[in-house]
Amino acid sequence: PHMDLLWPTRAVFKHRIVSCSLATVEEQLLKIARVEDCPGAQVPEVYFEYLRSGFSPRLHAVFEHNRLDVVSLFVYALWLDHRTHPMRPSLDSPDDLQALARYWYRHRRHDPALRALDEATTRVLDQDQRSSIHRLRGHILKRDRDYETAHEEWRKAAEFSPGDCSVAEELAKLLEHRRRDFAGALNVVRQAIAALEFRSLVGDSNSSELRQRLLHRQTRLR
């Protein structure tokens, strides 16, 4: 069987490590450093030197570099499996746990995603992190058709991040389509549009698409 460690590594850790190369993973995740290692970028140069002359004094270093790669990948596979286990995730950072939850969510594995978010809530969190956890949990519950609990999660997300208009849009959808509370949905949409208009005044031009969706929803609700 083939196991591609690069894909889950990027999904979970790319938000905080400069690259997902094996050397970076060793240094920043496994907390180990190689001593007197032949850098991978020099391997082709050593090999071509060997082809030209039939000998390279650095060839042994290339074999050692490759041996360490194999050993390191094995150790990292065990570490990654332990820390991101679907039944008991144990990553230290709440942001890593949220990234792991998004990874499971994209793969439609909702139970592991919720467990990762539950584990994240046991860490020390700021307001943005709490809002992000509630927002993602709301999306997962919505996909599970648990609309009332999803509404509660998005309501909590809005409390921690009042200016998050994407959360307001989800709240308006649930109020309109599930509760048939058109007046409540319209109120949420109006507040979100006002927030987006304020952002545009201070130079934020990244929310035009969301604003158009909210204006369309406001017209329909009226």
Buried (B, 14 or more C-beta within 10 A) or exposed (E): EEEEBEEBBBBBBEEEBEEBEBBBBBBEBBEEEBEEBBEBEBBEEBBEBBEEEEEBEBBEBBEBBEEBBEEBBEEBEEEBEEBBEBEEBEBEBBBBBBBBBBBBBEEEBBEBBBBBBBBBBEBEBEEEBBBBBBBBBBBBBBEEEBBEBBBBBBBBBBEBBEBBBBBBBBBBBBBBEEEEBBEBBBBBBBBBBEBBEEBEEEEEEEBEEBBEBBEEBBEEBE
